Amino acid sequence: MGVAPRLLAAYRRELAPARAAVLGRLWRALLHEPLPGVRSRDARAGRVVLADGRVLSGPPRLPYDLVVPGEDATVRLDGRAHDHPAELLAALALPGAGPLVAELDHGVASLALSRAGAGATPGGHGDGDDRLAYVGHGDGGDRLAYVGHGDGGDRLAYVGHGDGGDRLAYVEQGIVDGHPYHPCCRSRPGLSAAEQLAYAPEHRPVVDLDLVAVPADRCRVAGEWPAGLRDGDRLLLPVHPWQSEHVLPGLGHVPYRTGAIPARPLMSVRTLAPLAGGPHLKTALTTRMTSAIRDISASGVENSAPLSDLLAQVVDDLAGTLTITRNLAAASALVRGEPSADLAVLLRASPAAAARLREGERVLPVAALAARPAGDGPPLIRTLLASAGAPDAGTEWLAAFADLAVPPFLRLLARGVAPAAHGQNLLVVLDAHARPRRLVYRDLADVRVSPSRLARHGFDAAPVGGRVIDDDPEVLRTMLFGHLFGTTFGVLVSALADRDRAAAARLWSIVAGAAHRACDALPATPENRADHATLFAPELRVKALTLMRLRGVDRDAWIPLPNPLAGTPHRKCTS
């Protein structure tokens, strides 16, 4: 912490809460994922028996529960209390756990730094008490936002101006704790403390992107590359400064111009919104964040524009409900004759521009609604409802959101498109009263498309290729249902219910009702009936986040969890 001595006291205060937050996520994995070295699990009793007979005990935890600040996260191994996730995992000695132990240790330190830094930036808290609570605009002008309390008086923070892009970046940077379920929620191996302060969104930096000049005939390009990023017959590829320092020298490249594009990092770290406006820039950042190395594959570049064109056709009649942010262009440099995933960039339309915001509206990622800004206070959705004068309106809000979100995504699945509609990719447009009005989906890298389903509905998947192509219906269902219901609705229900089991059951029944109505609106084809049977089956497949890290591979792993939609009245689909 020598790089930021002003944060040292706050960092030390945040270490214990950071350990509890990461331990809570690890404990969820031990209770619900089929980890190697575990013999049996009982989530409702909070008990895990290891293969060697040792017993773990801790708080009961349902699979969609969020970690609540201040709750007792202590886990006991044969009666001995553990409050540090890395030390607990080391003591368990699960097969393949060595690298993950180091990641958890790093993740705790990183999360404590994130919380300390968030508290020291504008809109955060200076003395550990103030918290960003409400973000929005009314008449299109600048707006000050209520951020909480410190000494008993209300505090205000500047939010931004423009077309909504400034406000979107501000909200995304307020998601301090990262992934709600992943124990590596803030693990950023390869980034030093100084680099995290300089590049991580929760510290609210401006990151100056470099430009690398590459001859056009040594690039693969999709879409219309902008004239402003050309220098004669060379393309100017925006590159993250971390990538310039740590990766480009090994590729034989140096920046043509350093610090050329000042931009604000969004919640994904390597996607940035230029201060001058215009398309967002998705850069390669070849280090692990949560589960994956963040590069841009050759197929990702090649698919960017044609996949955007295809999806624009598929969702054309859903434009009043769901908008897809288009990939405008992408490019990768050839290194040793092959497209380099380490020197590539994607230009994507801003969600704020795609949302076409009207008077009083704002757009924000669904992940922000369940987040507790700076790790404390209620989730943002509850604060928004209270600010709108409807503090007990969670049921009505979720009903409106479910009726908005479920029908178009089930219709897309029927047509052969399965988006990864988790809370980072899925954004919602809220009106001045915090009511959900429209949806925006971004980042097409994890979409799966079925050429055969698309063809039956009159769409041609060519020339899209690579890993996004999959005709296996189970892959399509898992991609959509696991993300939309297992993650997006899981965190919303948990945030609104706040561990009230009866309230959570009522909220899940609302989601199930929206799914039944969406089912009824689709033709009763065998394919649709099979989709809907899977949706209401006793188990729902979700990502096995910790198991993936124990295996040490970047390939997704999916596991069955109890399906909160199961057991609701299952009406037949009608023609």
Rosetta blueprint (number, residue, H / E / L):
1 M L
2 G L
3 V L
4 A L
5 P H
6 R H
7 L H
8 L H
9 A H
10 A H
11 Y H
12 R H
13 R H
14 E H
15 L H
16 A H
17 P H
18 A H
19 R H
20 A H
21 A H
22 V H
23 L H
24 G H
25 R H
26 L H
27 W H
28 R H
29 A H
30 L H
31 L H
32 H H
33 E L
34 P L
35 L L
36 P L
37 G L
38 V E
39 R E
40 S E
41 R E
42 D E
43 A L
44 R L
45 A L
46 G L
47 R E
48 V E
49 V E
50 L E
51 A L
52 D L
53 G L
54 R L
55 V E
56 L E
57 S E
58 G L
59 P L
60 P L
61 R L
62 L L
63 P L
64 Y L
65 D L
66 L L
67 V L
68 V L
69 P L
70 G L
71 E L
72 D L
73 A L
74 T L
75 V E
76 R E
77 L E
78 D L
79 G L
80 R E
81 A E
82 H E
83 D L
84 H L
85 P H
86 A H
87 E H
88 L H
89 L H
90 A H
91 A H
92 L H
93 A L
94 L L
95 P L
96 G L
97 A L
98 G H
99 P H
100 L H
101 V H
102 A H
103 E H
104 L H
105 D H
106 H H
107 G H
108 V H
109 A H
110 S H
111 L H
112 A H
113 L H
114 S H
115 R H
116 A H
117 G H
118 A H
119 G H
120 A H
121 T L
122 P L
123 G L
124 G L
125 H L
126 G L
127 D L
128 G L
129 D L
130 D L
131 R L
132 L L
133 A L
134 Y L
135 V L
136 G L
137 H L
138 G L
139 D L
140 G L
141 G L
142 D L
143 R L
144 L E
145 A E
146 Y E
147 V E
148 G E
149 H E
150 G L
151 D L
152 G L
153 G L
154 D E
155 R E
156 L E
157 A E
158 Y E
159 V L
160 G L
161 H L
162 G L
163 D L
164 G L
165 G H
166 D H
167 R H
168 L H
169 A H
170 Y H
171 V H
172 E H
173 Q H
174 G L
175 I L
176 V L
177 D L
178 G L
179 H L
180 P L
181 Y L
182 H L
183 P L
184 C L
185 C L
186 R L
187 S L
188 R L
189 P L
190 G L
191 L L
192 S L
193 A H
194 A H
195 E H
196 Q H
197 L H
198 A H
199 Y H
200 A L
201 P H
202 E H
203 H H
204 R L
205 P L
206 V L
207 V E
208 D E
209 L E
210 D E
211 L E
212 V E
213 A E
214 V E
215 P E
216 A H
217 D H
218 R H
219 C E
220 R E
221 V E
222 A E
223 G E
224 E L
225 W L
226 P L
227 A H
228 G H
229 L H
230 R E
231 D E
232 G L
233 D L
234 R E
235 L E
236 L E
237 L E
238 P E
239 V E
240 H L
241 P H
242 W H
243 Q H
244 S H
245 E H
246 H H
247 V L
248 L H
249 P H
250 G H
251 L H
252 G L
253 H L
254 V L
255 P L
256 Y L
257 R E
258 T E
259 G E
260 A E
261 I E
262 P E
263 A E
264 R E
265 P E
266 L L
267 M L
268 S L
269 V L
270 R L
271 T E
272 L E
273 A E
274 P E
275 L L
276 A L
277 G L
278 G L
279 P L
280 H E
281 L E
282 K E
283 T E
284 A L
285 L E
286 T E
287 T E
288 R E
289 M E
290 T L
291 S L
292 A E
293 I E
294 R E
295 D L
296 I L
297 S L
298 A H
299 S H
300 G H
301 V H
302 E H
303 N H
304 S H
305 A H
306 P H
307 L H
308 S H
309 D H
310 L H
311 L H
312 A H
313 Q H
314 V H
315 V L
316 D H
317 D H
318 L H
319 A L
320 G L
321 T L
322 L E
323 T E
324 I E
325 T L
326 R L
327 N E
328 L E
329 A E
330 A E
331 A E
332 S E
333 A E
334 L E
335 V E
336 R L
337 G L
338 E E
339 P E
340 S E
341 A E
342 D E
343 L E
344 A E
345 V E
346 L E
347 L E
348 R E
349 A L
350 S L
351 P H
352 A H
353 A H
354 A H
355 A H
356 R L
357 L L
358 R L
359 E L
360 G L
361 E L
362 R E
363 V E
364 L E
365 P E
366 V H
367 A H
368 A H
369 L H
370 A H
371 A L
372 R L
373 P H
374 A H
375 G H
376 D L
377 G L
378 P L
379 P L
380 L H
381 I H
382 R H
383 T H
384 L H
385 L H
386 A H
387 S H
388 A L
389 G L
390 A L
391 P L
392 D L
393 A L
394 G H
395 T H
396 E H
397 W H
398 L H
399 A H
400 A H
401 F H
402 A H
403 D H
404 L H
405 A H
406 V H
407 P H
408 P H
409 F H
410 L H
411 R H
412 L H
413 L H
414 A H
415 R H
416 G L
417 V E
418 A E
419 P L
420 A L
421 A L
422 H L
423 G L
424 Q L
425 N L
426 L E
427 L E
428 V E
429 V E
430 L E
431 D L
432 A L
433 H L
434 A L
435 R L
436 P E
437 R E
438 R E
439 L E
440 V E
441 Y E
442 R L
443 D L
444 L L
445 A L
446 D L
447 V L
448 R E
449 V E
450 S L
451 P H
452 S H
453 R H
454 L H
455 A H
456 R H
457 H L
458 G L
459 F L
460 D L
461 A L
462 A L
463 P L
464 V L
465 G L
466 G H
467 R H
468 V H
469 I E
470 D L
471 D L
472 D L
473 P H
474 E H
475 V H
476 L H
477 R H
478 T H
479 M H
480 L H
481 F H
482 G H
483 H H
484 L H
485 F H
486 G H
487 T H
488 T H
489 F H
490 G H
491 V H
492 L H
493 V H
494 S H
495 A H
496 L H
497 A H
498 D L
499 R L
500 D L
501 R H
502 A H
503 A H
504 A H
505 A H
506 R H
507 L H
508 W H
509 S H
510 I H
511 V H
512 A H
513 G H
514 A H
515 A H
516 H H
517 R H
518 A H
519 C H
520 D H
521 A L
522 L L
523 P L
524 A L
525 T L
526 P H
527 E H
528 N H
529 R H
530 A H
531 D H
532 H H
533 A H
534 T H
535 L H
536 F L
537 A L
538 P L
539 E E
540 L E
541 R E
542 V E
543 K E
544 A L
545 L H
546 T H
547 L H
548 M H
549 R H
550 L H
551 R H
552 G L
553 V L
554 D L
555 R L
556 D L
557 A L
558 W E
559 I E
560 P E
561 L E
562 P E
563 N L
564 P L
565 L L
566 A L
567 G L
568 T L
569 P L
570 H L
571 R L
572 K L
573 C L
574 T L
575 S L
